[in-house]
Amino acid sequence: MSATAAPASVTLSPSIVDSVKGFLAEHGGSATAVPQPLGRVGVRVTLVGADGVLGDRVVADMETAKALVAAIEGLSESDEWDRELISKVTPEKGHWARMAGWVAKQTRFPKGRNES
């Protein structure tokens, strides 16, 4: 399927498609997507790369999220966070600090499984 092929009612943003393709290229060539509704904001498509690294993109609705998964070769979809997928996730170095929000300037964070 081509990178922009989607149902007629869905138009995929080229920047979203390119960023997801870039993520796949950087993290093993494949990924699993877990679409998660965010209410009126849209749908967060959490990506788990072949190497376990997390990424995410936000799209307008579930139809767009499903079209995104269908349009990109190497991207598969999971309806939920199952044991196999969760055990594969390995946060990047510095992930804890970036996700910390107001405590981001702290110096003590737990180490990820891939950090020594």
N, C-alpha and C positions, 0 to 999 in steps of 0.2 A: 504494500500500500504506500502511496506517496506521502511525503511529509505534510502536505496541506489537504489531503483527502479527508473530508469530514461530511457528515450529513448536510443536506442543503440548508437547513436552518441554523447550522453552527459555522461560524467563521473563526478559525484559529489565528491568533496573533502570531505573525512570523517571529517576533522576538521571544515569545514563550516557547515556540517550537525549537528555535535555535538554541535557547538556553537549556532546554531539556536534552537536546542532542549533544550539546557541549558537556553536560553533566555525565551522560552515558559514556562519552569518549574519555573523560577524565577518570571514570570510576569502573573500568572493566568492560565497557561495551554493552552492558545490559543493566536493567534495574527493575524493581518492583514498585508500582505506584499504589498508594493507599489513599483514595479520595475521602475527605472528611469535611462534611458541611460545616460552615462557619456562620450560618444564619444569613442575614441580609448581605453580608460582605461578599459571600460567594462560597467557593469550595477550595480547601487547601489540598493540594495533591502532594503528599509526602513521598519522596523518592528514596529508596534504599538501593544504593549501587551494588554491583556485584562484589565490590570490596567491603561492603557494609556501611559505607559512609552515607550520612543523611543529607538530603537536600529537600527543598520544597518550592512550589510555585502556587500562586493563587489564581484561580480562574472564576468566571462569572457564575457558573452553575454546574450541576452534576452532568448535564448533557454535554457541556464543553469539556469537562474532565474526562468523560468516557471517550469523546472524540479525540482528545489529545493522546490517550493511551492507544487507541486504535490506529492513529496516524503515524506513530513512531515505532520503527522496527527496533526490537530489543527491549521494548518496554512492555511489561505485563502488569496485570491488575490483581490486587488482592482486596477482597471486600472487608477484611478485618485484620487486626494485628494478631496473628496466631503465633504459637510457640516457636515454630521454625523461623519465621521472619524476625521476630524479636531477638532470637539468639544470634542472628546474623549481623545485627546492627552494632557497629563499632564507631563511636563518635570520633571526629577528627581532633587532632591536637588543638587545644584552645576552645573547643566547643562549649565547655562549661562556662568559661568566662564570657563568651559572646551571648549566651542565653541567660545570663544572670540578671539582666535588667539593672535595677538600681544598685545592686551590689557588685557591678562589673569591675570596680576599682579594687576589689578585695584581692589579696594575694594568695589566699589559701582556698583551693578547690580540690575536690576529689579527682584523682587521676582516672582517665579513661582506660579501658582494657588495652588499648593500643599504645599507651604512653608508659614510659619506664621511669 
